[in-house]
Amino acid sequence: MGFKGTKAEKKVIYDKKICDLLEDYTQVLVCLADNVGSNQLQSIRQGLRPDSVVLMGKNTMMKRSIRMYAEKSGNTAYLNIIQLLVGNVGLIFTKGDLKEVREEVAKYKVGAPARVGLVAPVDVVVPPGNTGLDPSQTSFFQVLNIPTKINKGTVEIITPVELIKKGDKVGSSEAALLAKLGIRPFSYGLIVQSVYDNGSVFNPAVLDLTEEDLIEKIAVGISNVAALSLALSYPTLVAAPHAFINGYKNVLAIAIATDYSFPQAEKVKEYLEDPSKFAVATVAVTTEAAAAAPAAAAPKEEEKKPEPEEESDDDMGFSLFD
């Protein structure tokens, strides 16, 4: 049984509960809880134990408790959660892996019928086939312009029909037809909207990024910064290697065009003065490769064993008639 007391006493207990959670946990998932029933929420709580705790409540009470904790503890990082408390939301405090917790929450979705006035979260398509309804029910299909025929005493839908589009409100006729067909087109559960992790707030899509994705994005960012730095002639750490190489190319070009030289340019000038050295180097590499290739490619020939001589049909010196 729940605690029975005055509103003031309940607020004190709630404040203590949320303050204890804020003290023990540094990771919080902010979840949308529209159309989630109490039994479904209880299943989610059980599935997330013991590493996670689900907290529901009025947004005003949660905001008030978070502000009180921030004032008492001096930890103002949790104030970032306040701006996320909009609509019918709840908090999941966790010490587990954020991605795994989100995946666990997503498992607890429950099918729901299309109720009148409800905004459709997905497109609803009525599939073709036998409905099992008697011919007296054709009026529903006629109102919704669904092509049907009578087959063996029952109504049969001829072609698939997009009954409700995502974002549209469910009408009384659509709701009645789906109920008669036994179709529960919607499914509801807690939807993770935002993630709080040690003072940082980010979109849950970040949890899907792999190590390869992060490396790729960092590489693209470094490339963009380097290009911008070089275009503006503004020195940065990522542009320094490119600047040094470009500088070396410029000095090398001057050394080649003049009598000026420096150690890093001497070998290049030597090759340019005597191009035959390129050919000598190329021939040497080609010869080495050609010599190594047969040794590596040729399989070891197995020693051929002398084949045993076939037994002769000779009579070994004996006559058939001896």
C-alpha positions in Angstrom: 0.0 0.0 0.0 1.2 3.5 -0.8 2.0 6.1 1.9 -1.0 7.9 3.2 -0.3 11.4 4.5 -0.7 15.1 3.8 0.5 16.7 0.6 3.3 18.4 2.5 4.5 15.0 4.0 4.4 13.4 0.5 6.4 16.3 -1.0 9.1 15.8 1.7 9.3 12.1 1.0 9.5 12.7 -2.8 12.2 15.4 -2.3 14.3 13.0 -0.3 13.8 10.2 -2.8 14.9 12.2 -5.8 17.8 13.8 -3.8 19.1 10.3 -2.9 18.9 9.2 -6.5 20.7 12.4 -7.7 23.4 11.6 -5.1 23.9 8.0 -6.1 23.6 8.2 -9.9 25.4 10.3 -12.6 23.4 9.0 -15.6 19.8 9.7 -16.3 17.6 8.9 -19.3 14.6 11.3 -19.9 11.8 9.2 -21.4 8.4 10.1 -22.9 5.7 8.1 -21.2 2.6 8.8 -23.3 0.0 5.9 -23.4 2.1 3.8 -21.0 0.0 1.9 -18.5 0.8 1.2 -14.9 1.2 -2.6 -15.4 3.6 -1.9 -18.4 5.6 0.5 -16.2 5.9 -2.1 -13.5 7.3 -4.6 -16.0 9.9 -2.0 -17.1 10.9 -1.4 -13.5 11.4 -5.1 -12.9 13.3 -5.5 -16.1 15.8 -2.7 -15.3 16.6 -3.8 -11.8 19.0 -3.7 -10.0 21.2 -1.2 -11.9 18.4 1.2 -12.8 15.5 3.0 -11.1 12.5 4.5 -12.8 11.1 7.7 -11.3 7.7 9.2 -12.4 6.0 12.3 -11.0 4.8 15.8 -11.8 7.2 17.9 -13.7 6.9 20.8 -11.2 7.8 18.5 -8.3 10.8 17.0 -10.1 12.0 20.5 -11.1 11.6 21.7 -7.5 13.5 18.7 -6.1 16.3 19.1 -8.5 16.7 22.8 -7.7 16.7 22.0 -4.0 19.4 19.4 -4.4 21.5 21.7 -6.6 21.3 24.4 -3.9 22.2 22.0 -1.0 25.0 20.1 -2.7 26.4 22.9 -4.9 26.2 20.5 -7.9 24.6 22.7 -10.5 25.2 20.2 -13.4 21.8 18.5 -12.7 20.0 21.8 -13.5 20.5 20.8 -17.2 17.8 18.2 -16.7 15.2 20.8 -15.8 14.8 22.1 -19.3 14.1 18.5 -20.5 11.1 18.0 -18.2 8.4 18.9 -20.7 5.3 16.9 -21.3 4.5 13.5 -19.9 8.0 12.3 -19.1 9.8 10.2 -16.5 13.4 9.7 -15.4 15.5 6.5 -15.4 18.5 6.7 -13.1 21.1 4.1 -14.1 24.6 2.8 -13.4 24.6 0.5 -16.4 25.6 0.9 -20.0 23.4 3.6 -21.5 23.0 1.8 -24.8 22.0 -1.5 -23.2 19.5 0.2 -20.8 17.9 2.0 -23.8 17.6 -1.3 -25.7 16.1 -3.0 -22.6 13.5 -0.2 -22.3 12.6 -0.6 -26.0 11.7 -4.3 -25.4 8.7 -3.4 -23.3 6.3 -2.2 -26.0 2.7 -3.1 -25.8 0.2 -3.3 -28.8 -2.7 -0.9 -28.5 -5.9 -0.4 -30.5 -6.6 2.8 -32.5 -8.8 4.9 -30.3 -10.9 7.8 -31.5 -9.0 11.1 -31.5 -5.6 9.5 -31.1 -2.8 10.9 -33.3 -1.4 8.0 -35.3 2.3 7.4 -34.6 2.6 5.3 -37.8 0.8 4.6 -41.1 -2.0 2.1 -40.8 -2.5 -0.1 -43.8 -5.4 -2.7 -44.0 -4.1 -5.8 -45.8 -6.1 -7.5 -48.5 -7.8 -10.8 -47.7 -10.8 -12.4 -46.0 -12.1 -10.4 -43.0 -14.4 -13.1 -41.7 -17.2 -10.5 -41.4 -20.7 -11.2 -42.8 -22.0 -9.1 -45.8 -24.1 -6.9 -43.5 -20.8 -5.2 -42.4 -20.0 -3.8 -45.8 -21.3 -0.4 -44.7 -18.0 0.2 -42.8 -16.0 -0.5 -45.9 -18.2 1.7 -48.1 -17.8 4.7 -45.8 -14.0 4.4 -46.0 -14.0 3.7 -49.7 -12.4 0.3 -49.3 -13.0 -2.0 -52.3 -14.5 -5.3 -51.2 -16.3 -8.4 -52.6 -18.4 -11.1 -51.1 -16.6 -14.4 -51.1 -18.2 -17.6 -49.6 -20.5 -15.5 -47.5 -17.9 -13.2 -46.0 -16.5 -9.8 -46.9 -13.1 -9.9 -48.6 -10.8 -6.8 -49.1 -9.5 -6.8 -52.6 -6.5 -4.5 -52.4 -4.3 -3.1 -49.5 -5.7 0.3 -48.3 -3.8 3.0 -46.4 -6.4 3.7 -43.8 -4.7 6.2 -41.6 -1.6 8.3 -42.3 1.1 9.1 -39.7 0.2 12.2 -37.8 -3.6 12.1 -38.6 -6.2 11.7 -35.9 -8.1 8.4 -35.8 -11.8 8.8 -36.7 -14.7 6.8 -35.3 -15.2 4.8 -38.5 -11.5 3.9 -38.7 -11.4 2.9 -35.0 -14.6 0.8 -35.4 -13.3 -1.0 -38.5 -9.9 -1.8 -37.0 -11.7 -3.1 -33.8 -13.9 -5.4 -35.9 -10.9 -6.7 -37.8 -9.0 -7.3 -34.6 -6.1 -5.1 -35.7 -4.0 -3.3 -33.0 -1.9 -1.1 -35.2 -0.1 0.9 -32.5 2.5 0.0 -29.9 3.5 2.1 -27.0 6.4 2.1 -24.5 8.9 4.5 -22.8 10.7 6.4 -25.5 14.2 7.8 -24.6 14.2 11.4 -25.6 17.4 12.8 -24.0 20.4 11.4 -22.1 22.2 13.1 -19.2 25.7 11.8 -18.4 27.9 13.5 -15.8 26.7 17.0 -16.7 26.4 16.5 -20.4 23.1 16.3 -22.3 22.9 14.7 -25.7 20.5 13.0 -28.1 20.1 9.2 -27.7 21.1 8.7 -31.3 24.7 9.3 -30.1 24.5 5.9 -28.3 24.3 4.2 -31.7 27.7 5.6 -32.9 30.4 3.0 -33.2 34.2 3.6 -32.7 34.6 3.6 -36.5 31.9 6.3 -36.8 33.7 8.5 -34.2 37.1 8.1 -35.9 35.5 9.0 -39.2 33.8 12.1 -37.8 37.0 13.2 -36.0 39.0 12.8 -39.2 36.5 14.8 -41.2 36.6 17.6 -38.6 40.4 17.6 -38.5 40.4 17.8 -42.3 38.0 20.8 -42.3 40.0 22.7 -39.7 43.2 22.1 -41.6 41.7 23.3 -44.9 40.2 26.4 -43.2 43.5 27.2 -41.4 45.5 26.9 -44.7 43.0 29.1 -46.6 43.2 31.8 -43.9 46.9 31.4 -43.3 46.1 30.9 -39.6 48.4 28.5 -37.8 46.9 25.6 -36.0 48.2 22.2 -34.8 46.4 20.2 -37.4 47.5 22.5 -40.2 51.2 22.6 -39.2 52.2 19.4 -41.1 50.7 20.7 -44.3 52.3 24.1 -43.8 55.8 22.5 -43.3 55.3 20.3 -46.4 54.2 23.3 -48.5 57.1 25.3 -47.3 59.5 22.5 -48.1 58.1 22.3 -51.6 58.6 26.0 -52.1 62.2 25.9 -50.9 62.9 22.8 -53.0 61.5 24.5 -56.1 63.9 27.4 -55.5 66.8 25.1 -55.0 66.1 23.2 -58.2 65.8 26.5 -60.2 69.0 28.0 -58.7 72.4 26.9 -57.5 71.2 27.1 -53.9 71.1 23.7 -52.2 70.4 22.1 -48.8 70.7 18.5 -47.5 67.0 17.6 -48.2 67.3 18.8 -51.8 70.6 17.3 -52.8 69.2 13.8 -53.6 66.4 15.3 -55.7 68.8 17.5 -57.6 71.1 14.6 -58.2 68.3 12.5 -59.8 67.2 15.4 -61.9 70.7 16.0 -63.2 71.1 12.3 -64.1 67.7 10.7 -64.9 69.4 7.4 -65.8 69.7 6.7 -62.1 65.9 6.3 -62.1 66.2 3.6 -64.7 69.1 1.9 -62.8 67.0 1.9 -59.6 64.0 0.6 -61.5 65.9 -2.2 -63.2 67.5 -3.2 -59.9 64.1 -3.5 -58.2 62.6 -5.3 -61.2 65.5 -7.8 -61.3 65.3 -8.5 -57.5 61.5 -9.0 -57.8 61.9 -11.3 -60.8 64.5 -13.4 -59.0 62.3 -13.7 -55.9 59.1 -14.4 -57.7 59.8 -17.9 -59.1 61.2 -19.0 -55.7 58.1 -17.9 -54.0 55.6 -18.9 -56.6 56.9 -22.2 -57.8 55.6 -25.1 -55.7 58.0 -27.7 -54.5 58.0 -30.5 -56.9 57.5 -33.8 -55.2 60.1 -36.3 -55.8 58.8 -38.8 -58.3 58.9 -42.3 -57.0 59.8 -44.9 -59.6 56.6 -46.6 -60.6 56.7 -50.3 -59.8 57.1 -52.4 -62.9 54.0 -54.2 -64.0 54.1 -57.9 -63.6 55.0 -59.5 -66.8 52.9 -62.1 -68.4 56.0 -64.0 -69.1 55.8 -67.7 -68.1 59.1 -67.4 -66.1 60.7 -70.0 -68.4 58.1 -72.7 -67.9 56.1 -74.0 -70.7 52.5 -74.5 -70.4 53.0 -78.0 -71.3 56.0 -78.7 -69.0 
